């Protein structure tokens, strides 16, 4: 056990990193953008929120993040459940397999998708061979969704697994013994108890999908902009820093809103 | 509360019948049999205990009765009907787990009502019966609490209430007292017995604790290595263990071969230690022995001796009322015929 003063001392390095690495840049971006005053950011934000070209970008960002989160949850939860109920000697190997994609560089992974989805890619070739023509796969919202789901699935699996593996498997048996069908036992016992992990997973994936850059840049390109790729082009192409600050502000608000919502949804006292 | 199950079969039918049940694990080569060819009846209204060391197959047997484990061969009959492949939720069982397995996200009332709600019982009836079950274990006043706010003993009582609330055909108790501290464990035995008597339910208890088994059960089943070693009423089994394994498990320590008797066992309190020249008195077997050690226990001494028996030297533990023997002394041990328990040869010893 640490004494209180020692505890406070341990907090200092982490807080310092947060203050200088996160809080200061955010405050600086909003309050004193590199060339302009706070009023410029406010004006740019208002412009962004009323620009008929940019509003669809915000809508697409939300859509992509929601679809990615939902798909990761639907695909990841069953995998996490199976791993948590697998015999111990299998669980470790399956988990390692599930998170293996995290060890690959994002650019490498995304180029895999380029090869698959490209106009001379595997899917396109198969489609053409079947006489269905060559559909546009690359630089679509679907391509972004595919890439992001693959990118974030391991995170969702890990989050759900952390909740599920803490569950006493006897709880499910107790429910079955009391007359609940496997479906009912899952809905009324397994699922509610796994909610905290699933919500953490959803928050992480949503925030990740909103802020991911490499994947939407390579798979969506300039054709299917989302906020993160828009931000990049504002900074590096049009060199419009106040506008970039406005985009960053909208992104931050979006992620904060979802994480507050997730906190509200987490059942009180759900920690086991 | 009503007696036994709502679908009571004929009075003579055993509530549970295991008919040549085996459960093997692993592939055909090197398969391991947790339970081998076990046949067993659980009499209606009985408190039956499966007793044995860890790995003897008692828990697997209970889990097969519950339906969580499918036998690899043999049949399981519940209330006279073949239930071998019936899923747990259709078996009308009430199970209490060692880990309690209370639903942490539900109040005690909802925990107890869970089994009633799966049974399509009208809501007022569900609440009434959940209340009754909590009343039975003396926890009505905590109905709105969550399991985490309770002590271990209270949690186990809720688990018991949850299991009996559904009026199961059979109450299955999987080492329910093992997680409690020693004092509470002894208290909870009587609580278990009271609830079983008041509800009139048939109970099957799994335990490795012989005291618990002797105190609670009216039908004792002793298992070892996946097989049944001996069964019967505790009062029949305890004084007459069938073989060395059962005898050792029930706490017998003296094993020897006596000419004319073969392998026998005898309890320390039934031996008499005779000083040099003292008359034996009465019929019995007399053995020459040398005292190895003396443990003073107040009202008596526990004397360990090396005695010459039919198959060489045997170590015997004798209860001696005096404190007049010392290590090294030459003595004679009298073993009355009526206290010698003949054991079936071989079985059990090497399995331990």
Interface residues (C-beta under 8 A of the other chain):
Chain A: X168 X170 X171 X173 X174 X175 X176 X177 X178 X179 X180 X181 X184 X188 X189 X192 X193 X267 X269 X270 X272
Chain B: X66 X67 X68 X87 X88 X89 X90 X91 X92 X93 X94 X95 X97 X99 X101 X102 X103 X104 X105 X114 X115 X118 X119 X146 X148 X162 X163 X166 X172
